[in-house]
Amino acid sequence: MIIAVDFDGTIVEHKYPAIGRELPFAIETLRKLQSDRHKLILWTVREGGLLEEALSFCRERGWVFVKMFKAGLAYEKEMPINWCPSCKTGLSNEEVVNGCCERCGTEVTKKNLKQWMLKITAYADRLLEDLDKLDWPEKVKKMQSDWIGRSYGAEVDFKVDGTDKSITVYTTRPDTLHGATFMVLAPEHAMARELATEETKQAVEDYIYRASTRSNIDRMADKEKTGVFTGSYAINPLNGKKVPIWLSDYVLADYGTGAIMCVPAHDDRDFEFAKKFDIPIIQVIAKDGKEIENMTEAYTDAVGTMINSGDWNGMESSVLKKEAPEMIEKMGFGRKKKNYKLRDWVFSRQRYWGEPIPIVHCPDCGCVPVPEDQLPLLLPEVEKYEPTGTGESPLAGIEEWVNTTCPCCGKPAKRETNTMPQWAGSSWYFLRYVDNKNDKELVSKEKADKYLPVDMYIGGVEHAVLHLLYSRFYTKFLHDIGVVDFDEPFKKLFNQGMIGKNGAKMSKSKGNVVSPDDLVRDYGCDSLRMYELFVGPPELDAEWDDRGIDGVHRFLSRFWTLVEDNADKNFNETDEMVKLRHKMVYDITNRLENFSLNTVVSGFMEYTNKLVDLTKKQGGIDKETMETIVTLLSPFAPHVAEELWEVLGHNQSIFESTQWPSFDEEKMKDNEIEMAVQVNGKVKAKVTLSVDETKESALAKAKEALGDKLPANVVKEIYVPGKIINIVGK
């Protein structure tokens, strides 16, 4: 089994450019991380240093991009992108949280830039439909489903009055076409400016500028509708009526076609807009065929009878909704269309950190990928690498690096200067973890068959439409080109809670992280690891408090003493010790499989106390019991377990010489039980009985235990095996 735990590996890429650190300091940080990793992780399928791994990752990241480019999934496009004024770089939609940069919290604006895109939309259907394969929390699957946002409808062409041009809209309600009384374009729409007349030109320009300063999140959240009339009209293709063309920021350029037909009688936003700007409202769906007089709100029920709709009058709207796309297609002004909220992935970043995108721009050959045998394409060493803020990467000013020759024709050419985002590696890193020394292929079939796909992924729910969606996309692509035999990266998903500090989520970007160095020095890394598990249920948030580590440290010290003091006694096992051993294996295994990790730690504490008491009673512990409890502890306190394994006489690592212990339910059963003895319903004594004690024997022992508390006149004796002994007397 392989389990992937999500750690944020973007320290160098994000944090240090923001605070202006120099390259040597960043490299020293990598070395420090490597040292910390060796302290906190005893065994890993990855061998070698982080610096060596980073170079290997550079090659493979570039190789995957080249493969995507050759498959037509990587392309350049000039478009308005999310722009962080603080980080001075572009952001994907998924990296914008509540209108702010996911990394630094700065309010996001818009900026027109030429970007490299990955065509994730080509996999939209598979990403959606394959969610059913996954043993993931339903809330995460719903978040991905909603983000992909597949819908069915029609594209409809509206001719612009007085021109030979047309505007295409996408609608999920083509049945309401007769009720379209105006159109709205996103301010970024390609035709927004040319539709303006002399009278409206300045107002249109002003509105476009104001919209460009607002994020999509803010625009969609704003309840107050704003807009500007372009001065132009379109023709409703179904009834020939002229409809005014407006611009409004509640329409987004990157959804559908960036233009919508507006049916105010049956859409809340359109209704509010029409009321504010005094635009006609025509009801075309009516409950029981009865039109509403003086509408005060939109009628948004999906069912009803068509009215005010020409030849469609009298039809059921739910039926017409399905049939209208084909009817429109036959009429020649539209077509059936499947649409997605999911947008292609903005992949390039305007910063130094990150792998260079392995593309050469040739005046004759166009965009040419760097030959695979020339990968990795490494960053040049520079003194200044902060983002420029102009939209260009800092690499653009390094002429000796930018100027190169075309791999195809050999003529002078220039390198691409944008770099890849952190997701370029984290989307498939787990594949490389199992075969990081392989210099022939990304991962060998032998290693992939042995370790992959990942059995369980542990990560925060905040990655639902970021890392997890990207990983699924990458894995499906790598499956399609024959690199791996599976098309989903993570079979099972567990969302852990967040650790907080001072009332806020612990995060490098917030500066409220706790360095493990002092805790490791004072308590040891096993104490720290087990305390992290002990702070609470792993699926819930928890507030960090250093003081709690003391109790875990005392437990490990007691556990160590227990094993060390009994290692050389050669004590023979007893029935009571065997029973306790099997119960411990059962309980710890059960809690682990239920992922109740905090109760695993408390279970160790409980059973250690029982073993200490039993040792005092019997004089020692048998070797099999000691080996069993050390093996159980090994995944949670590997350093302690490894040392104690040697104390028990083993020369080979515990992780190579033993397996997870098994339990026998028969051996867990109690031979004796303790029962309360009641007199007239009140407990007066306790008695120990065998599990197969007869009624006569049980009552006799109960009376003996009562002594002078036994009533002189017993009128009734009640015995329910394993539950109750009650003597009723007068």
Beta strands, then each sheet from edge to edge (+ up, - down):
strand 1: 3-5
strand 2: 74-84
strand 3: 89-91
strand 4: 96-97
strand 5: 100-101
strand 6: 109-118
strand 7: 151-160
strand 8: 166-171
strand 9: 182-185
strand 10: 228-235
strand 11: 242-247
strand 12: 259-262
strand 13: 285-286
strand 14: 305-306
strand 15: 334-339
strand 16: 345-346
strand 17: 359-362
strand 18: 366-369
strand 19: 403-405
strand 20: 412-415
strand 21: 454-459
strand 22: 490-495
strand 23: 499-501
strand 24: 504-505
strand 25: 542-543
strand 26: 672-679
strand 27: 682-690
strand 28: 714-720
strand 29: 724-729
sheet 1: 1+ 21+ 22+
sheet 2: 3+ 2- 6+ 16-
sheet 3: 4+ 5-
sheet 4: 8+ 7- 10+ 11- 9- 12+
sheet 5: 8+ 7- 15+
sheet 6: 13+ 14-
sheet 7: 18+ 17- 20+ 19-
sheet 8: 24+ 23- 25-
sheet 9: 27+ 26- 29- 28+
end
